[in-house]
Amino acid sequence: MSRKTLEPHMWNLENLFKAIYQVPVYQRPYSWDKEQVEVLLKDIHEAYKSNEKEEGYYTGNIIIYDKDNKVNGTILKYDIIDGQQRITTFSMILLAVYSLAISDGIPETDLTVNVVKSSLWKVVNREYKRDLCVISLNSIEKKCFSDLFNAGFDNPHDLLDYCSKYQCASKFDQRIINNFVFICQSLREKVTGTNKTEILDYADFILQYVQFIAIEANCKENKVFSMFESINSKGKKLEQIDLIKTYIFSKLDEASYATYLDKWGQLITKTNDNLYDYLYNFIKAFLCFYRQSITIENFKTISIRDLLPYYRVNSENEAFKRLLDDMYEKVEFYNMLSSTETAYSLVKNNKFRFFFKVFADVSYKHPKALFLRTLIEYKEGKLSKEDVIEIVSETISFMIKFLTISSRDSKDAITMFSGIMGEIYAKNKVVKDTVVNAIAAEYLKQGITTEKLKADINSLDAYEQNRKITIALLALYESTSVNKGKDIISYDQAYTLLASFTDSFSLDHLLPQTPGADSTQYKYYKNEDKDALVLKEGHDFPDIIVIDGMDYDTFTQNILNRIGNLRIYYRDKNSGRQNTAISLREYSLFNSYRDIQRRSDDLADKLFDICLPQPGVDLTRIQKVNRKKMDLSLPKMDKLIEFNMVKPGDRLYITLSSVDREDSLATLLDAKYVRYKNEKMTLNQWGCKVTGWKSIRIYAWAAIEGEIETLQEKRLAYVQEHNEAVR
């Protein structure tokens, strides 16, 4: 009689752990953190203390794959297809139980202890085998997990001490160690208490009453993934990368299976479990138009629409093999995106290294696909070093100025990179001018000028909210000097300041945050009782502070944390400075608000005239192109009203974070006019009056009261819903 394709078993933990299991190489690493472990332990403990504990504790379904591969001819061995997180965690719970019991003096000969041990390690020829552990992992944390269980086999009473000394090689190792220590501590607190033998009752409970439905798959391996997808589509939501993996391997031929499972596993390891991010950016870089995300649904579309013609093949089987081969060959370039020194070994230039360091430190997501393709094409000889340097430096300069200093919406940055990637696909190569011209056009569209940047930078809380960017800007400023009448930047020095910041350097306030009330050098101090600023005679702070007063947190944020009042300074010297006034190259004594203003102006001039200038392109040409792009086939206000997306009488506000929302409220009169503070004006006039800007993209910055979605987002949503092309 033939075996069923799927055989469900209701097993308790003791029955489940009569077999041994391995997590296949293509599975993701163990990912449960303390939070998930804590919930599981809490649920188990509540069931254990319950009056109805004989009813058991059901933990859900697992899927195991029978390779018909018995160990020593008797012990069943399964691959875990689904459920690895729970099985791995339960193995650590049993190991903790075993360790705690032995450390409390309970002998191995105890019946329960013996059952626990036989669940963790298998017996061959009446002898426990150290290398026959109940579960083995095959990913990044494989060695750490094996080391832990080997230590438990050899010296179970010293496991916590072993964990405290273990040298973790990665965050995945640390997760294993942290979770095991937490399990031990939790069981010690909640179970053993003063009754050392209660651990045996607890062990009996989890062995006998923790229950699983184990679904045993008996079929060809490539069919397992199809079943996996089907089962999980009706259950819990899986990670997209798991669903994509399932889809890919359901399409591969059986002969290629082992090879590409191994490559998938190696890609997981090589990307440090960031395979989804790599796949996502690889697809954006080479295969299809810029997307917000890659889901199983659009991946299926990509696989047919884009993969087949890109790799010039006729079947998904061949296309997926080419994709995995291609990703495997190029994974080193993805890893460069988070490793400045590795990228520098490819593009040996200090300016490149500095800006790439900023990119990696701030973890900008928008340019990742662009940079991935840029590095690859440079390696292939399709781009010059100069082009790579300019692409990276102008892009990161744009991100700093656009997102941080000008506080523009990230959705606009996404739209810009979408256009860049679209042109790259059309030309089938990265072109420096495409990138630089797109950046210049976006500056024009948004009204971001050098003068506006100089004004905006002083509104930043540069110490608390934008620290990484502040450090980068100060590194540039402090690495700028004059040589033979010419301003020059030492990118090597700037990089050194960034790379050594946490170890050797820190951010230092020039005017201190809390000078003493009796200090003769400063004209302010903090009233501790009222948590407010106190100004002394002779101060030069703005009148608004004098008239209205200011709580001390606001004073710190708006005055002391301005970039002009900050410097990068030696950590050891900074700690010993205390609150004494300092002497700078430009100032004999830095101790007044005027000094902050002067330094802020000097810093802004150097940054935006020398270090981060606007792109050197023909702005007249860009402006003409930009106007054409601005004339998109998006619905204007009259259409928004016609489509009932907005209506006369609606109150609109400006979404800019620096603008008071209530104060910006205006009533829409018709498709052209609003009433603002009893004055009739156009939409653009209202936007400029509220923001103080000379021009404004009003749709991008206006929203209806009570909503978050901007008018621009409403326009785009309408176009997408009606399948109209936006070019």
N, C-alpha and C positions, 0 to 999 in steps of 0.2 A: 504493500500500500504506500503510495507516495505521500510525502510530507506536505503539509499545508505551507503556503507561501509565508503566512504570518501565523505564528503560534503564540497566543497570549498566555502568560502565567501569572497567577497571583502568588507572589513570593514575599515572605518576610525577609528581614535583613540577613538572618542566618542562612536561609536558603539561597538568597542572592549571592552571598559571599562564599558559597561552596565552590563557585567557579572563579577564574581569574579574568581580568579585563585589561584591555589596553585602549588608550585613546589614540586613534589613528593620527598619522602625521599631518593629515589635511585639516584636522580640527583646530579651532582656535585655542589659545592657552586658557588655563584656569583663570576665570575672571571674577569670581565672587569676592567681594570685599567684606569688611567687618559687618556692615549693615545687613547683608543677606544672611551671613552666618548667624548673626544675633537673632534675626527673625526665626530661623529654623530651630535654634536652640530653645528659644522662648516657647515655640509651638510644641516641641517635643516635651519640654518640662511641664507645660500645662496638661498635656495628655498623660504624662507620667503621674502627676499628682491628682488626676481626676478619679472620681469614684467609678467611672465607666472605662477605665484604662484597658480592660480586656477587649473592648471594641476595636482597639488599635488606632494607629495614626497612619493615614493614607497619604503618601507623598507624591502621587501622580504616576504618569506613565514614563517608561524608558524604552528605548529601542536599541536592541543589541543584534549584532550580526554574527551568525554562526558560520565560521569558515571551515567547519568540520576539521578543526585543528586541535586535537587533544594533547595536553602536556603529559608526558610520561604514560601515554596511552589511557589515562583515566580522568584527568582533570580537564573539564571543559574550559575553553578559552574563547572569549568573545571580543569583538570590536564594539565600542560604544558609539552608536550613531547619534543618539539623543539622550541626554541625561548625565553627561559627564560631570557637570558642576555638582549635582547632588551626590553622585556616587563617590566622587573625589572627597567631598566634604564629610560624608559618612565614614569614609575610611580614616580620615583624620580624627573624627570623633571617637571611633573605636581605638585608635592608637593612643589618644589622650586618656581614655578609660583604662587601657592596659598599663600605661605609664603611671597614672595616679594610683592604681591598685598595687602595683609592685612597689612604688615608693612608699606606700603606707604599710608595707610589710606583709601584704597578702601573698601567699606563696603561689608559684606557677601551677602547683598541683591542684589548686582549688578548681572545682569543676567549671565554674563560670569563667574564671580567668583563662582556663585552657580552651574553652569555646571561643573566647575573644581572640586568643592567639591563633587558633586554627582558622579563624575568619580572616586574619591579617596575613598569615603566611601558611603555605601549604605543606603538607607532610608527604614525604616520599620515603618508602622503606622505614616507616616508623620514626622518621627524623624530620624536624622542621627545616625548611630550606629558605635561607635568607634571600636568595635571588628569585624565589617564587612568591613575590608580594601580590596581594589581591588586585592591585591596579598599578599600571605603569603609564606614565605620560610620555608623549613623544614630541613635545614642543620646547619652547624656550626654557621652561622651568623644569625640564626632565631631570637634570642632575640634582637640583636642589631637593626635589620631591623624593628621589631615590636615596639621597644622603640622609634625609630625615628618617625614613623608614628603616634604613640600615642601622642608624644610630639607635632607633627604638628597639631593634632586634638585639643589638649588642649590649646596650646599657639603658634599659627603659627607665630606670630610676633617676637618670641624670639628663633627661631630655630638655627640660627648661634651661638648664645651664648650657647645654649644647646649643640651643637656639640663640641664647644671648651672645654667643661667641661666633656664630656662623657668619661667614663673609658672603653676603648676597651679591651676585653679579649683575642683577637687574631688578627692576620694579616687580617683575613677575616672581622672582625668588623671594623678594621681601613680602609679597602678598601671601605666599605659602607659609612663611615663618610667622608673620603677624597673625594670620588666622589660626594657626595651630596654638600659638601662645594664648590668644584670646579664648579659644575653646577650653584649654586647660584651666585658665583663671576662672572662667564662667562655671565650669563643672566643680571646681574647688569651692567656689562661693555658694552655689545653689544646691549642690548634691551632697558632697562629702560632709561639709560642716564639721561638727564634732563627732559624727558617726562615720567612722572610716569604712565600715562595711556596706553603707548604703550605696556606694559606687557599684557593688555587685548587683543589687536590686535594679539599679538604673540600667546596667549592662544587660540584665535579663530582659528588661522591658524593651530596649531598642532592638535587641536581637530577635525577640519573639513577636513584638506588636507593631514595629515600624514596617509598613507594607508598601509594596510596589506592584504595579502591573507591568511586567516585563514582556515586551513584544519581541519575539524572536523571529528574525527575518531569515528565511531559507530560500535564497534565490541568487541569481548572478549579481555580482557586486554593483554593476552599473544600474540595476533596477532598484537597489536600495534607496538611492537618492530621489527617484520619482515617488516612491512610497513616502519617504521622509517629507517631501514637499506637500504631498496630498494630506498627510496626517496633520502637519503643523499649520496648514492653511486654515484648518478648522479649529485650531487651538490657540496657544499663546503666540504672541507676535515675536518672530525671530529677528535677529539682526539681519539687515539687508545683505551683508556679505555672505551669511550662511545660506540665504535663499538663492543668491546668485551662484554660489558654489554648487548647490544642489542642481540648479538648472543646467549649468555647464556640464557637470559630470553625467547627467542623465542623457546628454547628447553625444558623449564620446563613445567611440568603439571600444569593445572589450580589450582588444589587443594593446591599446594605448593607455589603459587605465592606470596600471601601476606606475608608469613613467610620470604621468601628469598629476597623479595624487602626490607623488614625491615632490614634484615641482611646486605644487600648491603649498605643501607643508613648508618647503624651503622659503617660499615667498613670505609666508607668515612670519617665519623666524627672521629673515633678512630685513623685513620692514618693521620689526619690533612690534608685531601685532597691529600694524597700521595698514593692513592690506586693502581695506575698503578705501581709505584715503588715497592710496597709491592708484588703485583701479579707477577711482573717481577722477583724479587729476590726469591720469594717462589717457582716459577716454576724452576728457576735455581738450587735452593737448593735441591729440592725433586723429580722433575719429569723428566727432560730431560737435554740434554747436554747444556753446556754453550752457550748462544746466545748473539749477540750484542744487540738485541732488541726483544720485543714481539710485533708482528703485528697481525691484525685480520686474515691475511692469514696463518701465521704459527701457530697461536693459534688454528685455526680450525684443523690443522694437529695434534697438540699436544693433543687436546681433544679426538681424536680417537686413536692415536698411543700410547699415554702415560697415559692419565687419566684413561681409562677403565681398563688396566691391573694393574695400581698402586692401584686403589681402589677396584679391583676385582669385577667389576660390568659389566653388559652387555648392558647398555644403557647410552647415553649422559645425559639424564634426571637425572639418579641416580648419575652419575659421577660428574656433576656440583653441585648437592646438597652436595655431600661429600666434594668437593673442597671448597665450601663456608663455610661449617661447620668447616672444617679443618683450613681454614684461620682465621675464627672467633675465634676459640679456641687458636690460636697461635699468634694473633696480638700483644699481649703484648711483645713478643720477638722482633718483628719488631720495636716497639717503643723504645726498649732498645738500638737499633743501633744509636739513636740520643740523648740518655739520659744516660750519664756516671754513674750518681748516681744510677739510676734504675738498670743498669747492675751490678754495684758494690754490690747492695743489694742481687743479685743472686750469684755472685762470689766475695766473700769478701777477696780481696787480693790487696795490694797497687801497686804491679807491674802491675797487670791486669788493675787496675783503671787508672794508668798513661798512658799506651799504648792505652787503649780504649778511653781515653780523646783525645789523639792525633788523633786517627781514626775519632772521631766525629767532632773535630774542623776543621780538614783539609778536611773532607767530601770525604774520599776515597770511590770510587764506586766499584772498582774491588773485594775487599774481602767481600762485604756485604752478598752475598749468603752463602759463607763459614761460616761467623760469625753467621748468622741467624741459620743455621743448627747446628753449634757447641753449641750455647746457649741452643737450644731446646734439643739436645741430652744430654747435661750436666744435665738439669733439669730432664730428663727421667732416669738418672742414667747410661747412656751408656758411659760417659766420666768422667775421674777423674778431680779434680780441677787443678792438676799439668799439665795435658794435655791441658786444656783450656788456662791456663796462658801461656804455651809455644807456642801454636798455635797463640794466639793473639800477643804476644810480638815479635815472630820471623816474623810474617807476616807484622806487622807495621814497624819493623826494616828494613825488605826487601823493603817496599814501600819507606821509607825515603832514603835508600842507592841507590836503583835502579833508581827511577824516579827523585829524586831531586839532590842528590850528584853526581851520575854517569851520569845523563841526558840521560838515556836510553829510547827507544821508548815504549810508553804505550802499543802498540800492542803486544810487546813481553811479557808484564805482563799479558795481556789478554790470550795469548797462554798458559802461565804457569798455570794460574788459570783454564783454560779449561782442562788441563791435570789433575789437582788436583780434579776437580769436576767429571771428567770421572772415576777416580779411586774410588771416593766416591760412585758413582752410581753402579760400579761393585761390591764393597764390601758391599753396602747398609749400610754404616756407615762412620762416620768421624774417621780417624786414624791419630794420631799425626805424626807418622813417615812419612806418605804420604806427609803431608804438609811440614815438615822440610826438607825431602830429595829432594822434588821438588824445594824448595828455594835454597838449596845448589847446585843442578844441574844447576840452572839458573845463579848463581854467576859464576860457572865454564864456562858455555857457553859464558857468556858475558865478561869474563876476569876481573871480579870485585874482586880484592884482598884487603886485609887490607892495604897494601902499596899504592895501587892505590886510595883507598878511602881517605887516609891521604893527598895525593897530590891533589885530586879533590876538597876537601872541601874548599880549599883556593881560588878556582876560582869562588866561588859563590858570587853573590850580596846578602849578607845575610840580609841586612836591608830593601831593597825595594821589591825585587822580590820573596823572599822565607821566608817572615817574620814568618809565623806560624811554619814552620819547624825549623827555627833558634831559636825561643823561646823554642821549645821542646828540641833541642840539648843543649842549654845553661842551661835549667832547669836540665837536666841530669848532665851536667858538674859541675854546681854549687852545686849539691847535692851529689857529690862524695867526699869522704874523706878517710883518712887512719886511721885504728884502729888496734893497735897491729901489725903494719907492713903489714896489709892486706887492700887492697882497697875495700871499701864498698859503696853502693849506697843507699841513703834514698829515696825510691820511694814516700813515704808520703810527704817529702819535695818537691820533683820534681812536684808532683801533685798540691801541694799548690801554687807553683810558677805559674803553668799553669792556675789554676782555679781563681787566684786572679790577673792575669796579667793586665787586662784592668782597674781594679779599683785601685789597689795598686802599681803595678809595670809597668815599661816601659822599652824600649830598650835605652840604654845609649851608646854613642860613647865615648871610652876612650881617643883617640886623637880627639879633637873637630873638627867639620866641618869648622868652620870659626873663628879661633883665630885672634885677632887683629894684625895689622902690627907691632905695638910697643911691642907685647908680648915678654918677654925674655925667656919664658919657651918652646916655640915652634919655629921650624926652617922653618916655612912656613906660608903663608897667601894667601888670595884671592885678585887678582887684579880685582876690581869691573868693571873697564872700559873695560877690555878685557875678563872678565869672565874666567880668567886663573890662574893657580897655580904659585905662586912666592916662590922660595926657598931661604933661607938665608944661609950664611956661617956657616959651621959646621953641616949641615944636613946629614942624612945617607940614604936618599931615593935612589932607584935603578938608575943606570946610564941612562937607557932609558928615564927617566923623565928629567934628567939633559940635555941630548943631544937634544932630540926632543921637549921638553916642553910638556905640557899636559893641555887641557881645564879642567876647574874645575869640571864639571860634571863627566868626565871620571876618574879624580883623586878620587872623592868621591866614585864612583861605584867600582873601582878596588883596592883602597887602604883603604880608611876609612870605607867602608861598608863590609870589610872582617870580618868573624865571630870572628877572633882573636882580633878585635878592638871593640867588642860589649860585653855588659853585661846586665843582668837583674838587675834593680836597683829601689829603692823606688821612686815612681813618684814625691812626694813632695820634696824629697831631690834633685832629678835630676833637677827639675825646678829651684832650687836655686843655683846649682853648677856653672852655666855660663861656662866660658872657662878656669877655673883654672885646672892645672895639678893635677892628683889624685895619691894617694898612694894605692896600692893593697898589698895583703898578700905577693905576690911574688916579688913585685917591689917597691922600695922606692919612685920612681917617674916615672910614665908611660908617656913618652913624646917623644918617638922616633919610627922610623920604625922598628928598631931592637926589640923593645918591642912588637910590633905587631907580628913579626915573631916568637919570643920566645913563646908568649902566644898561637899563632895559632898552633905551634908544640905540645905544652903541651895539648891543647884542643883536637887535633886530636888523640894523644896517648890515652888519657883517654876515649874518645868516642869510638874508634874502638878496643881498647885492653880490656876495662873494661865494658863500658855501652852497646855497640852495637857490640859485637864480632860476627865473622862468626859462623854459626851453628856448634855445636860439633858433627859432624857425620863422618863416615868413607869416606873420600874424595876419596880414591883409588877406592872403590866400586862405588861411585857416578860417578866418571870419566868414568868408564867402561860403566855404564848405559847411561851416557850422550853421549858417542861416538856412541852408538847404535841409540840414539834418533837423533843425528846430521845427521846420515846416512838415512835421510828421503827420501821417494820416490818423492822428489820435483825435477823439472828439473834443471840441472846444466847449466853453461853458454853455453855449446855446444848446448843444447836443446833450450835455449832461443834464440840463433842465428837461429837455424833450424826453430823454430816457428815464426821467424820474429818479436819477441818481443824486440830484441836489435840486432844491426848489427855492424860489424867492421866499424870503422870510427866515431861511436858515441862518443861524449865527455861525460865522467862521472864525477860526483862530489861527495864529502863526505857530507852527510846531517847533521852531528853533528853541533849543534848551535855554539859551541866554535871554529869551524874551518872556516877560510875564504874560501867561496865557490869558488871564482875566482882562488885563489891560489891552490886549490885542484884539478882543472880540469886536467883530463888525457884522452888520446885518446885510445879507445879500438882497439887493433890490431887483436886479434883472441880470441878463447875461454879461453886462459890462460894468455895472456900478454896485458899490456897497455904501452903506452909511456907517461912518466911524466917528464916534464922539460928536454926533449931530452934524457932521459934515459929509456931503455927498462927494465921492471920488471914485476913480476907476480901481479895479482890483489891484493893478500894479502900483498905483499911487499909494493905496493903503499898505501894501506889503513893504514898499520902500520907506514909508513914514514910520512904520512900526520897527523895522530892523535898522534903519539908518543907512541902508545900502543905496547906491545910486541906481541899481537895476536889480531885478529879482525874477526868478522863474517861479511865478506865483503858484502854479499847480503843484510844484514839488514841495512847497512850504506851507500850504493852506489845507486845513481840514475842517470838517463840520464839528461843532461843539458836541461833546459826548462820544466822539469817534477817534480812533487812532489812525485809521487809514487816510492817507493824503488824497487830494484830488487827482494827483498824478497816478497814484496806485489804482484809483477808480477807473481812470482812462485806460490804463494797461489791462485791468481786469476785464473791461468791456471788450476790448480788442481780442484778447485771448479767448473769451467765451464765444465770440462770434467768428473765430478762426480767421481774422483779418491779419495780414502780414504787416509786421513792423520792421522796417529796414532802417 
